[in-house]
Amino acid sequence: MDYIDYYKLLEINKSASVAEIKTAYRKLARKHHPDLNPNNKEAEKKFKEINEANEVLSDPDKRKKYDAHGKDWKHAEEFEKASQQQNRPPRNTGQQFAGEDFSDIFGSMFGGAGNQGRQANFRGQDLNASLNLKLSDVYQSKQQTITINGKNIRLTFPAGIENGQVIKIKDHGLPGANGGPKGDLYITFSITNDTKFKRDGKNLYADVELDLYIALLGGEVLVNTFDGKVKLKVPPETQAGTNVKLKGKGFPAYKKENEFGDLFITYQIKLPTNLSPKEIELFTELSNIKNEK
């Protein structure tokens, strides 16, 4: 069976509390429930995996074994007993085992060659780190050096990373025991929005103020996007709250080269202030004309 990262599956950090685990589970369970996704095999599979992740991480004992042994957590007791047995001095009980000794049993259990006295290999511990970035930083792929456990690691982070997203850097955890493989490094991203855009996945949203006269008579307006300004034509009698979609002007999709979301613009009408006597006179005349209809 393929290894499933329960933390990543529930979209939580390894330090998540029981309450946070339950909240994440309920949210995802509702989303992928078979009743809401009839005849959807993928949703059904996801629902089962989510339930399995919740069952393990909500149980302190199972969670402790999972954190320590990863995909082999169900065999935690066997690992621990084997380790204790190997560290215990040999006893002569007078019993015979037809040529088979414990080293053969442990060797097959841990993938060893069956040499007596050989210690089991254990995978190194995973490490967790958090990285704070600005939204403008993750619009393009970015290289950054981070210090983990006293070591400087230069990594390239793909564009489109989302707030709270966790990525795994393989073999950058602690060394394994007795020649075992290294653990992995899990990085949780905290993205601060330093722009006027609102982000939802790969789509962006922004309000744009329209001068009253342009809204009434039509014209052009300059709109900011992440990669520069765009000139838009405004039809006459444009109403407040009118939405305009700029295709492909949103945020890059994570790990999908040259794929971008859309930018959704909502027009807000800016009313004039500090009217001159002449302007007041003209607006009054327009109001009277409107009321005469």
C-alpha positions in Angstrom: 0.0 0.0 0.0 1.3 3.5 -0.9 2.3 5.7 2.0 -0.3 8.3 2.8 0.8 11.5 4.7 -2.2 11.9 7.1 -1.2 15.5 8.0 -1.0 16.6 4.4 -4.2 14.7 3.6 -6.1 16.7 6.3 -4.3 19.9 5.3 -2.9 20.5 8.9 0.5 20.9 10.5 2.2 18.2 12.5 1.7 20.3 15.6 -2.1 20.5 15.1 -4.3 20.0 18.2 -7.0 17.4 18.6 -9.6 20.2 18.0 -7.9 21.3 14.8 -7.7 17.8 13.6 -11.5 17.3 14.2 -12.3 20.6 12.4 -10.2 19.7 9.4 -11.7 16.2 9.3 -15.3 17.5 9.4 -14.6 20.0 6.6 -13.1 17.5 4.3 -15.5 14.7 5.1 -18.4 16.9 4.1 -16.7 17.9 0.9 -15.9 14.3 -0.2 -18.9 12.5 1.4 -20.3 9.9 -1.1 -23.8 11.3 -0.7 -22.6 14.6 -2.1 -20.5 12.9 -4.8 -22.6 10.0 -6.2 -20.8 7.6 -8.6 -17.5 9.5 -7.9 -14.9 6.8 -7.2 -12.2 9.4 -6.6 -14.3 11.1 -3.9 -15.2 7.7 -2.3 -11.5 6.8 -2.1 -10.6 10.2 -0.7 -13.4 9.9 1.9 -12.0 6.6 3.1 -8.5 8.0 3.4 -9.8 11.0 5.3 -11.5 8.7 7.8 -8.4 6.6 8.2 -6.3 9.7 8.8 -8.8 11.0 11.4 -8.9 7.6 13.2 -5.1 7.6 13.6 -4.4 11.2 14.4 -7.3 11.6 16.8 -5.9 8.7 18.9 -2.9 9.9 21.0 -1.3 6.4 21.1 -1.8 5.7 17.3 -0.6 9.2 16.5 2.6 8.8 18.6 3.4 5.6 16.7 2.6 7.2 13.3 4.9 10.2 14.1 7.7 7.8 15.1 7.4 5.2 12.4 5.6 6.8 9.5 4.1 4.2 7.1 5.3 1.4 9.4 3.4 2.7 12.4 1.2 -0.4 12.6 4.3 -2.5 13.3 5.6 -0.1 16.0 5.4 -2.7 18.8 7.3 -5.2 16.7 10.1 -2.6 16.0 10.3 -1.8 19.7 10.3 -5.4 20.8 13.0 -6.2 18.3 15.1 -3.3 19.4 14.8 -4.3 23.0 15.6 -8.0 22.2 18.8 -7.0 20.3 20.0 -4.9 23.2 19.4 -7.7 25.7 22.3 -10.1 26.5 21.8 -13.6 25.1 20.5 -16.3 27.3 21.0 -20.1 27.0 17.6 -21.6 27.7 18.6 -25.1 26.5 15.9 -25.0 23.9 16.6 -25.8 20.2 14.9 -24.2 17.3 15.8 -26.6 14.5 18.7 -24.4 13.3 16.6 -21.1 13.1 17.8 -18.3 15.4 16.2 -14.9 16.3 18.7 -13.1 14.1 17.1 -14.7 11.1 13.6 -13.7 12.3 14.7 -10.1 12.9 16.7 -10.0 9.7 13.7 -10.9 7.6 11.5 -8.4 9.6 13.9 -5.5 9.0 15.3 -6.4 5.6 18.6 -7.6 7.0 20.8 -10.5 5.9 20.2 -12.6 9.0 23.6 -12.0 10.6 23.4 -12.6 14.4 23.9 -9.4 16.4 23.1 -7.1 13.6 21.1 -4.1 14.7 17.9 -3.0 13.0 17.9 0.0 10.7 15.5 2.9 11.7 14.5 5.8 9.6 15.5 9.2 10.8 13.1 11.6 12.4 11.2 14.1 10.2 11.8 17.8 10.8 9.2 20.7 10.6 9.9 24.3 9.7 7.8 27.3 8.9 8.6 30.0 6.3 7.0 33.4 6.1 6.6 34.9 2.6 4.7 37.8 1.0 2.1 37.2 -1.6 4.2 39.2 -4.1 7.1 36.8 -3.4 5.2 33.7 -4.6 3.9 35.1 -7.9 7.1 33.7 -9.4 9.3 30.7 -8.5 11.7 31.8 -5.8 15.1 30.5 -4.5 15.8 30.9 -0.9 18.3 29.7 1.6 16.9 28.4 4.9 18.8 27.2 8.0 17.5 23.8 9.4 19.2 22.0 12.2 22.3 24.2 11.8 22.6 23.5 8.0 22.0 26.0 5.2 19.7 24.5 2.5 19.1 26.4 -0.8 15.7 25.5 -2.2 13.5 26.6 -5.1 9.9 27.1 -4.2 7.4 26.9 -7.1 5.2 29.9 -7.8 1.6 29.7 -6.6 2.3 28.3 -3.1 -0.8 29.0 -0.8 -1.0 30.1 2.8 -0.8 27.1 5.1 0.5 24.8 2.4 3.0 22.1 3.5 5.6 20.7 1.2 8.0 17.8 1.8 11.7 18.0 1.1 12.8 14.4 0.9 15.9 13.3 2.9 16.4 16.6 4.6 15.4 15.4 8.1 17.6 13.8 10.8 19.9 10.9 9.9 18.6 7.3 10.4 19.9 4.9 13.0 22.3 2.1 12.1 22.5 3.2 8.5 18.8 3.8 8.1 17.4 6.4 5.7 17.2 10.0 6.5 13.9 11.6 7.6 12.1 14.3 5.5 11.7 18.0 6.0 8.2 19.5 6.1 7.9 23.2 5.4 4.7 25.1 6.3 4.2 28.4 4.4 2.7 31.5 6.0 1.7 33.9 3.2 1.1 37.5 4.1 -1.0 39.5 1.5 1.0 42.7 0.8 -1.2 43.7 -2.2 -4.7 45.1 -2.8 -5.8 41.9 -4.4 -7.8 39.2 -2.7 -6.7 35.7 -3.5 -8.8 32.6 -3.8 -6.6 29.7 -5.1 -5.3 30.9 -8.5 -8.0 33.6 -9.0 -7.6 37.2 -7.9 -10.2 39.8 -7.0 -10.0 43.6 -6.8 -12.2 46.7 -6.6 -11.7 49.5 -9.1 -13.1 53.0 -8.6 -14.8 54.6 -11.6 -15.3 58.3 -11.9 -19.0 59.1 -12.0 -18.7 60.8 -15.4 -16.9 57.8 -17.0 -19.5 55.5 -15.5 -22.3 57.6 -17.0 -20.8 58.5 -20.4 -18.3 55.6 -20.9 -14.6 55.9 -21.4 -11.4 54.1 -20.3 -9.8 53.2 -17.0 -6.3 51.8 -16.1 -6.4 48.7 -14.0 -3.5 47.2 -12.0 -2.6 43.6 -12.4 0.3 41.6 -11.0 2.3 42.0 -14.2 1.5 45.6 -15.1 -1.4 47.9 -15.9 -4.2 47.1 -18.4 -6.5 49.6 -20.1 -10.2 48.7 -20.1 -13.1 50.2 -22.0 -16.0 51.2 -19.8 -19.4 51.2 -21.5 -21.8 54.1 -20.9 -24.2 53.7 -17.9 -22.0 51.2 -16.1 -23.5 50.4 -12.7 -21.8 50.1 -9.4 -21.0 46.4 -8.7 -20.4 45.5 -12.3 -17.9 42.7 -12.6 -15.3 42.2 -15.4 -13.2 39.1 -15.8 -9.6 39.5 -17.1 -8.7 36.0 -18.3 -5.2 34.7 -17.4 -4.4 37.8 -15.2 -4.8 36.0 -12.0 -2.2 34.0 -9.9 -0.1 31.2 -11.3 -1.3 27.6 -10.6 1.0 25.6 -8.3 3.4 23.4 -10.3 1.5 24.0 -13.5 3.7 25.9 -15.9 2.1 28.8 -17.8 -1.3 28.2 -16.2 -2.8 31.2 -14.5 -6.1 32.0 -12.9 -8.3 35.0 -13.7 -8.6 38.5 -12.3 -12.1 39.6 -11.4 -12.7 43.3 -11.3 -15.6 44.9 -9.5 -16.4 48.5 -10.4 -17.2 51.0 -7.6 -18.6 54.4 -8.5 -16.7 57.4 -7.0 -19.0 60.3 -6.4 -17.6 63.8 -6.9 -17.1 66.1 -3.9 -16.6 69.8 -3.3 -19.1 70.7 -6.1 -18.9 74.1 -7.6 -22.1 76.3 -7.7 -22.2 75.6 -11.4 -22.0 71.8 -10.9 -24.7 72.0 -8.3 -26.9 73.9 -10.7 -26.3 71.4 -13.5 -27.0 68.4 -11.3 -30.2 70.1 -10.0 -31.3 70.6 -13.6 -30.6 67.0 -14.5 -32.6 65.9 -11.4 -35.5 68.0 -12.5 -35.4 66.6 -16.0 -35.3 63.1 -14.6 -38.3 63.8 -12.4 -40.3 65.2 -15.3 -40.3 61.9 -17.2 
